């Protein structure tokens, strides 16, 4: 991770969702995307 990436996104967070772990930047906005979960996209 570059200094620019760190400035933009911050620390990496690991969250236990109850179904597994979600890993990503603390400062990243959750804009919906695929919806998450175990089912995956397009199923």
PyMOL commands that set and color helices and strands:
alter all, ss='L'
color gray80, all
select helices_A, chain A and resi 3-9
alter helices_A, ss='H'
color red, helices_A
select strands_A, chain A and resi 12-16+21-25
alter strands_A, ss='S'
color yellow, strands_A
deselect
rebuild
show_as cartoon
